[in-house]
Amino acid sequence: MAQGHVLRGFISGIAKHVTLVTSTNLLWALGEVAVHALSNIRALLLNATLLSGSCSRQASSTASEIWSHSLSGCPSFTDSDVNRK
């Protein structure tokens, strides 16, 4: 039942609240498709979580390889001493 909005003691109007999309009606209308779609979203989230872990491992491995390659190009103290003579 709708209630009137009160403005200084007077009823100014009756508000109508219309929902744009009701999720229960949407899921009921889609039926089985909605259930499968929700399970697909869960599977995608699981895959994204697993892939994000592998991406961080790959980035860590790449960073350590870059660091070791950059250090291998740096001269050591013995090389500097040999080159001075």
C-alpha positions, 0 to 999 in steps of 0.5 A: 500500500502506498503512503503519502509524503507529508510536507508540513502537515499536508500530503503532497503526493504519493510516491511511485517506486518502480524497480527497473530490473528485478533479479528474481523475475530475471532469474525466473525468466531465464530458468536453466540458462541463468543457473549455467551462466552463474556457474560459468562466472564462478568457473571464470573467477576460479580460472582468473584467480589461478592465472593471476598466481601464475602471472605473478610467478612468471613476473618474479621469474622474469625479474630474477632473470633480468637481474642476473643478466644485468649483473653478469655484464658488470665487470668484477674487481679482477677484470678491472685490475687486469685491464689496468695493466 
